[in-house]
Amino acid sequence: MKSISLPFERENVFRADQARERNTVGRRIAAARARAGYTQAELAERLRGCGVSVQPPAVNKWEKGETLPGVYTLAALTKVLAVGDMMLFFDDRGTPPAESLNADGQMMLRRYREYLESDPRYARPLRETPMIWIPVSTLPASAGWGDFLEEEHFEKTAFPARVVPWGTDFAVRVHGDSMEPAYHDGQIVFVERAETLRDGDTGLFSLEDEGYIKIYREELPAAEEAEEFTDSDGALHPRVRLISLNPAYPPIEVQGGLRIFGRILC
């Protein structure tokens, strides 16, 4: 019996070879970056704040189709560029409006979108948006953080479920500009509770009773410093530094007393 191909089946076929030839993913990344208003360097900075080790030339190669981001990097791009669904990077049906606009047109489109989103007449009713309640810290960065994780230091706040990363345990507000351009003063970031971090993770820390959001770095001490980092049992410990994204802030050398509260999620 002759098989019948229904119209909707033809429309939904995804051909990886054709998408690769058209550089669908690269063009979608470039379009989403343009809509977000980021340069390639700014996008790389944002991704580094999400724990993705990437430099601007890599972004350029993605957009040209010379290389492709890995699956975890693509997930971070989905969040940073507010794409909503990772599969949209593979969608080659038609041309997104922003791709046909120059820089001025894209800016006007963003402003008009912001205007519409701020007007309650056009906003999606709250009942249509699934919400999730997350504990948000009430402690500013300058407060004593010795008992930070105590329940009294948090208040429950509702967030749209789509903006809360999987694995979130609580949230904190950023104070200051030391993590610009990835994190801004007053921004709420989501945290997965953790007592240890990997080199390069962005974490939430307490040091000398001060709270910090920084990049966690471990490195072997130089030979002439080895004795300083060797304990009484002869074990060599790594040099630990807390790094800011803003170059105006020097690294913080950790001599001891560091407490890790969690890993910052995008």
C-alpha positions in Angstrom: 0.0 0.0 0.0 1.3 3.4 -0.9 2.2 5.5 2.1 0.8 9.0 2.4 2.8 11.9 3.7 0.6 14.4 5.4 1.2 18.2 5.0 2.1 18.7 8.7 4.6 15.9 8.5 6.4 17.5 5.6 6.5 20.9 7.4 7.9 19.5 10.6 10.8 17.5 9.1 14.2 18.7 10.4 17.2 18.1 8.1 20.4 18.4 10.0 22.5 18.4 6.8 20.5 21.3 5.3 20.6 23.3 8.6 24.3 22.8 8.7 24.7 23.9 5.1 22.6 27.0 5.7 24.4 27.8 9.0 21.1 27.9 10.7 22.5 27.9 14.3 25.1 30.5 13.6 22.6 32.9 12.0 20.2 32.4 14.8 22.9 33.2 17.4 23.8 36.3 15.5 20.2 37.4 15.2 19.5 36.8 18.9 22.7 38.6 19.9 21.7 41.6 17.8 18.2 41.7 19.3 19.7 41.6 22.8 22.0 44.5 21.9 25.3 42.8 22.7 28.6 42.9 20.9 30.4 39.6 20.4 32.7 40.6 23.3 29.8 41.4 25.6 28.1 38.1 24.8 31.3 36.3 25.7 31.5 38.1 29.0 27.9 37.2 29.8 28.6 33.5 29.0 31.7 33.6 31.2 29.5 34.8 34.0 27.5 31.6 33.5 30.5 29.4 33.8 31.2 29.0 30.1 34.9 29.6 29.2 34.7 31.5 25.9 36.4 34.4 24.1 34.9 36.8 21.4 36.7 34.9 18.5 34.7 31.8 19.4 31.4 33.7 19.2 32.5 35.0 15.8 33.3 31.4 14.6 29.8 30.2 15.8 28.1 33.0 13.9 30.1 32.2 10.7 29.4 28.5 11.0 33.0 27.6 11.3 32.4 25.9 14.7 29.3 25.1 16.8 28.7 25.6 20.5 28.4 22.5 22.7 25.1 21.6 24.2 25.8 23.2 27.6 27.0 26.3 25.9 23.9 26.4 23.8 21.8 26.1 26.9 23.7 29.1 28.4 23.1 31.0 25.2 19.4 30.3 25.4 19.3 31.9 28.9 21.6 34.8 28.2 19.9 35.8 25.0 16.4 35.2 26.4 15.6 32.9 23.4 13.1 30.9 25.5 13.6 27.5 23.7 16.9 26.0 22.7 15.3 24.5 19.6 14.7 28.0 18.2 18.4 28.1 17.3 17.7 25.2 14.9 14.5 26.7 13.4 15.1 27.7 9.8 11.5 28.6 8.9 11.5 32.2 7.6 13.6 35.1 8.7 13.3 36.7 12.2 12.3 40.3 11.9 15.5 41.5 13.5 17.7 39.9 10.8 16.2 42.2 8.2 16.8 45.3 10.2 19.9 47.4 10.6 21.3 48.4 14.0 18.9 51.4 14.3 16.0 49.3 13.4 16.9 46.6 15.9 17.2 49.3 18.6 13.7 50.7 17.7 12.3 47.2 17.8 13.8 46.5 21.3 12.4 49.8 22.6 9.0 49.1 21.2 9.0 45.6 22.7 10.0 47.1 26.1 7.2 49.7 25.8 4.6 47.0 25.1 5.9 44.8 27.9 5.7 47.7 30.4 2.1 48.5 29.4 -0.5 46.4 31.4 -2.9 46.5 28.4 -0.5 44.3 26.5 1.0 42.2 29.3 0.1 38.6 29.6 -2.2 38.0 32.5 -0.4 36.8 35.6 -2.6 33.8 35.9 -1.4 32.5 32.5 2.2 32.5 33.6 3.2 29.7 36.0 4.9 31.1 39.0 7.4 29.6 41.5 8.2 30.8 45.0 11.9 31.2 45.8 13.6 32.3 49.0 15.4 35.6 48.4 18.0 36.8 50.8 17.3 40.0 52.7 21.0 40.5 53.7 23.0 43.2 51.9 26.6 42.4 51.0 27.9 44.5 53.8 25.9 42.6 56.6 27.3 39.9 58.7 27.1 36.6 56.8 28.1 34.1 59.5 24.6 32.7 59.7 23.6 33.6 56.2 21.6 30.4 55.4 19.3 30.8 58.5 15.7 30.9 57.4 15.1 34.3 59.0 17.4 36.0 56.5 15.1 35.1 53.6 11.7 36.1 52.3 9.6 34.1 49.7 9.2 35.9 46.4 7.3 34.7 43.3 9.0 34.4 39.9 7.8 33.3 36.5 8.8 29.6 36.4 10.4 30.1 33.0 13.1 32.4 34.4 14.2 30.2 37.3 17.0 27.8 36.4 16.7 24.2 37.3 18.5 23.4 40.5 17.8 26.8 42.2 17.7 26.7 46.0 17.5 30.4 46.8 18.3 33.8 45.3 20.3 36.9 46.3 20.6 40.5 45.1 23.8 41.7 43.6 25.4 44.7 45.3 27.9 46.9 43.5 29.5 46.7 40.0 32.4 44.3 40.6 30.7 41.6 38.3 29.8 43.9 35.5 28.9 43.3 32.7 27.5 39.9 33.6 25.7 41.0 36.8 24.3 44.4 37.7 23.8 46.2 41.0 20.3 45.2 42.3 19.9 42.3 40.0 18.5 39.1 41.5 20.6 36.0 40.8 19.6 32.4 41.4 21.8 30.1 43.5 22.3 26.4 43.9 23.4 25.5 47.4 26.9 24.0 47.4 29.9 23.8 49.8 32.5 23.2 47.1 33.1 24.7 43.7 35.1 23.8 40.6 37.7 26.2 39.3 36.0 28.8 37.1 32.6 28.5 38.8 30.8 31.8 39.8 29.9 31.4 43.5 28.4 33.1 46.6 31.0 33.4 49.4 31.6 34.7 52.9 35.0 36.0 53.8 35.7 37.8 57.0 32.0 38.1 57.5 31.5 39.9 54.1 29.4 38.5 51.3 30.7 38.2 47.7 29.7 37.0 44.3 32.9 36.2 42.5 34.6 33.7 40.2 36.3 30.9 42.1 39.9 30.3 41.0 42.3 27.6 42.1 45.9 27.4 40.9 49.1 25.7 42.0 51.4 28.0 43.9 54.8 28.9 42.4 57.7 26.8 43.5 59.1 29.6 45.8 55.6 29.8 47.5 55.1 26.1 47.9 56.1 26.0 51.6 53.5 28.7 52.4 50.7 26.5 51.0 51.9 23.2 52.5 50.2 22.0 55.7 51.7 20.1 58.6 51.0 16.8 56.9 53.0 17.8 53.9 50.0 18.2 51.6 50.3 21.0 49.0 47.1 23.2 48.8 46.1 25.3 45.8 46.2 29.1 45.8 42.6 30.3 45.9 41.5 33.7 44.5 38.1 35.3 44.1 38.0 37.1 40.7 35.8 40.0 39.6 34.7 40.5 36.0 35.1 44.2 36.3 38.9 44.9 35.9 38.7 47.8 38.3 38.6 45.3 41.1 41.7 43.3 41.9 41.6 39.6 42.8 41.0 38.7 46.4 43.6 36.4 47.8 42.1 33.9 50.2 44.3 33.0 53.1 41.6 31.2 55.1 38.2 31.6 56.5 36.4 31.3 53.2 32.9 29.8 53.3 31.1 28.8 50.1 27.3 29.1 50.1 26.5 28.1 46.6 27.0 28.2 42.8 25.5 31.1 40.8 23.1 29.9 38.1 22.1 31.8 35.0 
